[in-house]
């Protein structure tokens, strides 16, 4: 069990290959999203 000060999603990610379960509290304003994928340069000119 984790309390304030610990990053529960990050710890869960780091321990994902182990047979453990993470229980933690998240801030109500926490944003869960993936990193932005790299931009692909694709010129469309003539």
Beta strands, then each sheet from edge to edge (+ up, - down):
end
